[in-house]
Amino acid sequence: MMLSKTRITEVMLLLVAFIWGTSYGVAKGALLFYPVLGFLCVRFIMTFVVLLPALRGSHLKAALLPGLALGSILLCIFLSETYGVAQTSASNAAFLISLCVVLTPIVEWLVFRNRPTGEGIAIACLSLAGAMLLTGTSGVDMNRGDWLILLAALLRAFMMCSTKRMLQNAEIPAVALTAVEVGVVGFGSLIILLFTTDSLPPLPTEMSFWLATVYLVLFCTLFAFFAQNYALRYTTPTRASLLMGAEPLFGACFAVMWLDEQLTPLAWCGGVLIVVASMLGLRPPKSAKAVAVA
């Protein structure tokens, strides 16, 4: 039964990779109409309002402290990521955020003293090589936006390990935890905005902005963060990052369709490598195979 539940959660993580891959192009379009901090306020406060009913009684008490801690990390991630997306291409952002796949085993080693296997490192490097071919990025010509996305990738790795550590020995409802986290991001962005500007920018009236925001709220935030918080109960941070390693492929493909960015034949080869790495990451761990055979 546990093996079945683990497989389901890992498929959920692949779906998160697809959804987050589309988020770069959608967010880049929304940022044409509204500044970064204002956009984060709208996106995450809307999400918090939707999830508010989950914060009742014992659920709020259980989720409050871990949610505040994880939400603070998440706020830093989205500040770095959203400012980065505004200053680089969507496909470049998708590549650089995928470095989380390589960074997570290192952070997990430091946090849990869980040394990554040779196979895990090899799969992570395969995914990284595919992402480099996909976008043609070598890292030597990175601009400010690229460095911000790289910082977000490091913070994502730390976020995964911190979430795993807080949830592994505690019964915290995933929906309530997600509600607190997004509340910290939304209201934290609002506080920063109030301290850095004289007045709040007027809300956009363009329908395309609101359609993009609703998509990001429902799929890229509500579903994606619930799925990640839930899945990390049943898998390791390293496997989670491997399973979401297809994110740059989905991001680059969506950028081609949505923003008319172009992919070369070499880039498509890189996309194939990413898919192969994600499929290898989806295989059950050796310990799980042994249990299944027994």
Residue pairs with C-beta under 8 A, 6 or more apart in sequence:
2 234
3 284
3 288
3 291
3 292
5 234
6 234
6 235
6 284
6 288
7 284
9 227
9 230
9 231
9 233
9 234
9 235
10 231
10 235
10 239
10 243
10 282
11 282
12 227
12 230
12 231
13 227
13 228
13 231
13 235
13 240
13 243
13 244
14 243
14 244
14 246
14 278
14 282
15 227
16 223
16 224
16 227
16 228
16 244
17 243
17 244
17 245
17 246
17 247
17 250
17 278
18 246
18 247
18 250
19 219
19 220
19 223
19 224
20 220
20 224
20 244
20 247
20 250
20 251
21 94
21 246
21 247
21 248
21 249
21 250
21 251
21 252
21 253
21 254
22 220
22 250
22 251
22 254
22 258
23 216
23 220
23 251
24 85
24 90
24 91
24 93
24 94
24 251
24 254
24 255
25 90
25 251
25 254
25 255
25 258
25 259
26 212
26 215
26 216
26 220
26 258
27 39
27 82
27 85
27 212
27 216
28 85
28 86
28 90
28 259
29 208
29 212
29 258
29 259
30 39
30 208
30 209
30 212
30 213
30 216
31 39
31 82
31 85
31 86
33 204
33 206
33 208
33 209
34 42
34 201
34 203
34 204
34 209
35 201
36 79
36 82
36 83
36 86
37 189
37 190
37 192
37 193
37 196
37 197
38 193
38 200
38 201
39 82
39 213
40 78
40 79
40 82
40 185
40 186
40 189
41 186
41 189
41 190
41 193
42 203
42 213
43 186
43 213
43 216
43 217
43 221
44 78
44 182
44 183
44 185
44 186
44 189
44 221
45 183
45 186
45 187
45 190
46 186
46 213
46 217
47 182
47 186
47 217
47 221
47 222
48 179
48 182
48 183
48 186
48 187
50 217
50 222
51 175
51 178
51 179
51 182
51 222
52 179
54 173
54 175
54 176
54 178
54 179
55 63
55 176
55 179
55 180
59 173
59 175
59 176
60 176
60 180
62 170
62 171
62 172
62 173
62 176
63 172
63 173
63 176
63 177
63 179
63 180
64 180
66 166
66 167
66 170
66 172
66 177
66 180
67 176
67 177
67 179
67 180
67 181
67 183
67 184
68 180
68 184
69 162
69 166
70 159
70 162
70 163
70 166
70 177
70 181
71 180
71 181
71 182
71 183
71 184
71 185
71 188
72 184
72 188
73 155
73 158
73 159
73 162
74 159
74 181
74 182
74 184
74 185
75 184
75 185
75 188
75 189
76 155
77 152
77 155
77 156
77 159
78 152
78 185
78 189
79 189
79 192
80 148
80 149
80 151
80 152
80 155
81 93
81 97
81 148
81 149
81 152
83 145
83 148
84 93
84 96
84 145
84 146
84 147
84 148
84 149
84 151
84 152
85 93
85 145
85 149
86 145
87 143
87 144
87 145
87 148
88 96
88 143
88 145
88 146
88 149
89 255
89 261
90 251
90 252
90 254
90 255
90 258
90 259
90 261
91 134
91 135
91 248
91 251
91 252
91 255
91 256
91 261
91 263
92 135
92 137
92 145
92 146
92 149
93 145
93 149
93 251
94 131
94 135
94 247
94 248
94 249
94 250
94 251
94 252
94 255
95 131
95 132
95 134
95 135
95 137
95 248
95 251
95 252
96 137
96 146
96 149
96 150
96 153
97 149
97 152
97 153
97 156
97 247
97 248
97 251
98 127
98 128
98 131
98 153
98 245
98 247
98 248
98 274
99 128
99 131
99 150
99 153
99 154
100 153
100 154
100 156
100 157
100 160
100 241
100 244
101 124
101 127
101 128
101 241
101 242
101 244
101 245
102 124
102 125
102 127
102 128
103 153
103 154
103 156
103 157
104 124
104 156
104 157
104 160
104 161
104 237
104 238
104 240
104 241
105 116
105 120
105 121
105 124
105 238
105 241
106 116
106 157
107 154
107 157
107 158
107 160
107 161
107 237
108 114
108 116
108 157
108 160
108 161
108 236
108 237
108 238
109 115
109 116
111 161
111 162
111 165
112 161
112 164
112 165
114 236
114 238
116 124
116 238
120 238
120 239
120 242
123 242
123 277
123 280
123 281
124 238
124 241
124 242
124 245
124 277
126 273
126 276
126 277
126 280
127 242
127 245
127 273
127 274
127 277
127 278
127 281
129 270
129 273
130 248
130 249
130 269
130 270
130 271
130 272
130 273
130 274
130 276
130 277
131 137
131 245
131 248
131 270
131 274
132 138
132 270
133 266
133 267
133 269
133 270
133 273
134 248
134 249
134 252
134 263
134 267
134 268
134 270
134 271
134 274
135 248
135 252
135 267
135 270
136 264
136 266
136 267
137 146
142 150
156 241
157 237
157 241
160 228
160 232
160 237
160 240
160 241
161 237
163 228
163 229
163 232
163 237
164 232
164 236
164 237
166 172
167 177
167 229
167 232
167 233
168 233
174 226
174 229
174 230
174 233
175 226
177 229
178 222
178 225
178 226
178 229
181 225
182 221
182 225
193 200
194 200
204 210
228 240
231 240
232 240
235 243
239 281
239 285
242 277
242 278
242 280
242 281
243 278
243 281
243 282
245 274
245 277
245 278
245 281
246 274
246 275
246 277
246 278
248 274
249 270
249 271
249 274
249 275
252 261
252 263
252 267
252 271
253 263
253 271
255 261
256 262
256 263
263 271
284 292
